[in-house]
């Protein structure tokens, strides 16, 4: 007798974030890949926005429960029992997920809500700009079913030095991209160049990222000013917006716009693209992609650009330092060093053969080490172990 088909696994994603940043791109890529493997997927966010809309577009069932995410100072004994835990628990009972995949800011609520059903909770740590506090350590050691980190850098920051628990208790699973979707020649950059008003021969250097001081748009402009002095024909594009509506980020965005408006050299050469719906078009239009972030937990746009065969110049911190081989699949420079960014970018602009070779090597590196299939295999295997516990 033919055995019955296996019961599809049900996974609940919970996120405090509602806009579309790098972390949300990671999750959407993972959702799409898991859906292809037969998973039944749900997403819980505190309000409707771009993230849940994008998830619905790939077949994810979305839910809304208004809640405020915890800060890095949360006290587990209190936050795992806050009133918001009850509606979380009701939703978990309703959809009966095999595993809950949570971000940091919703994690205590998920852990508290999952107790009644003994549902495993997986924390996918996508940021590591802080260390876990002493009074929280037992929570992560004993109450969170499984901790993982997207890069070694994130794990190191969270666990501290020396680590408060064995690093192998938080394995590193680096996310990847679909190399068929992000591939050289798969899409045209003509729309971007038309928006800027340049032809195919004009050199274009671009930054893709939300407006936030840590993303280094100010460093990008300082670099652009230096490049303009030596290569006046180069144009520059800033793609992104204040996707999370943070007041400080809006002030920074206005500062960057004012810097360009008040500098005749930059004003003639820098274009603000805003939130460009398909980042691949920006990559396809660009000769060099620059990531001048002061810190990057992962740098998804960097990996995507590498998959597109783009030459990348990035800051040597966090994720990019782990995904780029300096001088082979891209260039790495010290954070904040506009002169170094300018020198490396000019080197690529002046040498098309080197630019092409680095782009090809970057593409090959992604195909070998940074694909969504590889990442999904790892997540799928991990979920299987959690279900069997």
N, C-alpha and C positions, 0 to 999 in steps of 0.2 A: 504494500500500500504506500502511495506517495505521501511523504510527510507534509503537514500543513506548512505554508510559508511562515517565516518568522514574523512575530508581531513587531510592527515598526516602533522604533524608540521615539519617545516624546521628550523634547528638550525645551525648557523655559529659559529664555534670556531675560535678564533684568538689568535695566540701565537707568541711571539718574540723568544721563545726557540725552538730549532730544534733537540737537542739531547734527550736522554731518561733518565730523572731523576724522582724523586718522584712525582713532579707535573704533569709530562707528563703521568706517570702511572695512576694517579688519573683520568685524562681526558680520557685516553684510556679505563679504566674500565667503566666510565660513558658513553662514546660513544657506547661501545658494548651493554650496558644495554638499552640505548635509542633506538638503532637500532632494538633490539628485540621488542620494543614497537611500531615500525613503523615509527620512526622519519627519516626524510631525513637529513643527516648530511654532513656538509662541514667543512674543516679545511684550514685556511690561515696561512702560515708561510713565513718568508723572504727568505728561500732557501730550496731546497730538502735536506733531511737528514733522520736520523733514526726515528724521530717522525712522519713525514708525511708518511713514508714507512709503519710503524706499523699501522697507521690509515687506509691507503688504504687496508691493509690486512684484516681489519674487515669491509670493505665496505664503508668507508668514502670517499667522493669526495674531493680531495685536490687541493689547488691553491697556487701559489707562486707570491708574490709581494715583491721585494727587499725593505727592510726598516730597519732603525736603531731604536731600541726601545728607549723610553724616559728614562731619569734618574729620580731619586727621587726628583730632583730640578725643574722639568718641570713647565712651566707657562701656565696654561690652555688657556688663551686668545690667546696665540701664537700657541701652539702645536695643538689645535683643528682646526687650519686654515692653517697648513703647506701644501706645495704642495703634499705630500704623501697622504693627505686626498682624493684627487680627484680619484686616482685609487682604493682606498678603496670604495668610494661611487659608482664607476662604477660596482665593483663586487657585492656590496649589491643590486644595482638595477637589476643586471643580475640574481641573485639566489633568491632574495626576501625572505630573512629569516624572520621567525616570531620573533626571538630573536637572538641577538648577544651575545656570551659568550666570554669575553675578559680577557686576563691576564693584569697585571699592565702596562707593558712596551708598549703595543699597545692601551691601553684604550683611551687616548685623541684622537687618530686617529679614533677609532671606534665611539666615541661620535660625533666628527665633521662630519664624513661620514654619520652617521645615521640620521642626522637632516632632510635631504631632504625627506626621506621616513618615518620619525617619527617611526623608528624601535627601540624597547626597547633594551637597552644595560645592560647586567648583568655582573658586575665585581665579579669574584670569587677570593677573596683574599687568595692566597696560601702561602704568606710569610709576616712576620711582624717584620722584623729586623729594622724598622724605624718608625717614626711617620709622619703622613700626615702634610705637612707644612701649615702655616696659610693662605698663599695666594691660597692654593689649596682646602681649606675646602668648599667653596661654590660650587666648581665643583663637589665634592662628595655628597654634600647635595642636589643639585638641577639638575645637568646635567646628572649624572649617574643614570639611571632608577632604578637600584637595586644593592646594595652592599651586599655581603655575605662573611663570613669568615669560614675557615676550622676548626679553633679551637678558644677557648676563648682567648688563649694566643695571637694569631694573631690579633684578634679584639682589645684587650687591647693595644697592641703596636701601632696599626695604629691610634686608636681614641685618645690616650693619656690619661693622668690622671690629671685633670678630663677630661672625653671624650668631644670632641668638638661637638658631636651630640648624641642624645639618642642611647645607644647601641642597642636597638631593631630595629633601622633603618639599622643595619648590623647584621642580624641573623646569628647564628653559625650552620652550617651544616657540621658535621664531615663525611668525606668520608669513604667508607667501601670496603670490598673485596668480591669476590665470594667464599662462604664457600665450594662450591663443587670443585672448582679448587684448592683452597688452603685448603687442608685437610690432616690429618695424613694418611700416607700410599698410597696417590694418585700417588706418584712418588718416584723413588729410588734415593738415594744419592751415589750409587756405582761409578758413573762416576767421581764425585768430589773426593772421597776417592782414586780412582785409579790415578787420576791426582796428588794427594799429595803423593801417595805411602804408604798408611796406610791400615791396615785391619779394620774389623768392630769393633774390641774391643778397638782400640786406641781412647782415648778421643780427641774430636775436638771442638775448640771454634772458632767462625767465626764472622767477621764484614762484612756487606753488605752495600756499599755506595760509592758514587763517591769520588775521591780524592779532598779534599778541607780541609783547616785547621779546619773549623768549624765542620767537621765530626769526628775529633778526632782520626785519625789513629795513631798519636803520643802517645796519651793516651793509646790506645789499645796495642801498643808495650811496653810501660812502664808496663802495667798490665801483659802482657805476660812474661816479664822478671821476675816479682815478682812470678808469678805462676810457672814458670820453676824452681825456686829455691826450691819450696815445692813439686811440682808434675812434675818431669822431663819427664814423658811419654806424657804429653799433647802436642798436635800440634795445630797450629793456622793458619787460612786462612783469607786473605784479598781479598774480591770480589768487583770489581769495577774498574773504570778508570776515566780519566779526560774527562767526557762525553761532556762537552761544549767547550773544547779546549781553556780554559782560561790560559794565560801564568803563572799567579801566582799559579794556581792550578797545572800546570805542574812542576813548581819549587818545590812545596810542595811534589808532588808525587816522584820526584827524591830524595828529602831529605829522605823520608820514606824508599825508596828502599836502599839508601846508609846506613841508620841506621841499617837495617837488614844485609846488606852485611858486615859491619864493626864490627858486634857483633857476635862472634862464637856461643853463646847460641841461639840467635834469628835466625841466619842463618840456624841452624840445625832444627829449629822448625816452622818457618813461611814460608808459601807458598803464592805467589801472583797468584791469579786465573785470574786476568784481568776481562774484562766485560764478565760475565757468562750469556749466553742467557736466561737461565731459573733459576731464583733465587730460585725456589722451590727445585731444586736439592741440592743447597748449604744448605738450611734449613734442608732438609731431612738427609743430611750427618752429621749435627752438633749436638753435645750434648747441647751446649749453644750458643745462639746468643747474641752478645754484641753490644749495640748502645752507644758509648761514646761521642756523639756529644756535642759540647759546646752549640748548639742551634738547635732545630728541630721545624719547623712550624707544622708538622704533624708526620712524621716518618712512612711513608707507609710500609717500610720494617719491622718495628716492628709489625704493625697490621697483615701483611702477615705471619710473623713468629708465632704470637700468633694463627692465624687461623690454622697453620700447627701443632699446639700442641707443639711448641718449648718452652723451658724455656728461658726467655729473661732477661738480665740485662741491664738496660738503664739509661741514664742520666735523672735527675729529672728537666727537663726544657721543655717548649713548649708542643707540642702534646703528647709525651709519658707520661708526668705527668697527662694528662687528659684521656689517654686510658689504662693505666696500673694501677691496684690496687696493691699498694706495699705490698709484702709479700703474696699476694693471686694469682694474675695472672702474676706475674713477680716481679722483684726487681728494685727499683729506688735508685740511688745514686747521690751525688753531682757532677756537671760537673767538669772534670779535676782531680778527685780524683782516681788515679790509684790504690791506696791501697784498697779503698772501692770496686772498680770493681773486684780486685783480690780476696778479701775476699768473696764477694757474689758468684762469679763464682766458686771458690773452694768449697764453701758450696754445690752448686748444683752438682758439679762433684763428690763429696764424698758421696752424698746422692741420690741414684737413685730413691727412693720412693718419696722424696720431689720434685725432678726434674719432675717426671711423674705427680704428683698431680698438680703442677703449670702449666704444659703444658695442662692438661685437663681443668683446670679452665680458662686458657687463651682462649682455644678453645670455651668454653661455653660462655665466655664474648663476643667474636666476634659474635657468632651466635645470641646473644640476642641484641647487641647494635651496631655492626660495619659491617653490611652486605651491599653489593652494592645495593641490592633490596630496603633496607630502605633508603639509600641515594638517589637512583634514584626516589623513590616515592616523596621525599621532593623536589627534583629539578623539577620533572614533575609538581607537584602542583604549585610550584613557577612560572614556565614558563606559566602555565595556567592563573595565576593572572595577569602576565605582558601583556599577549595578550589581556586580557579583559579590560585593563585600557583605 
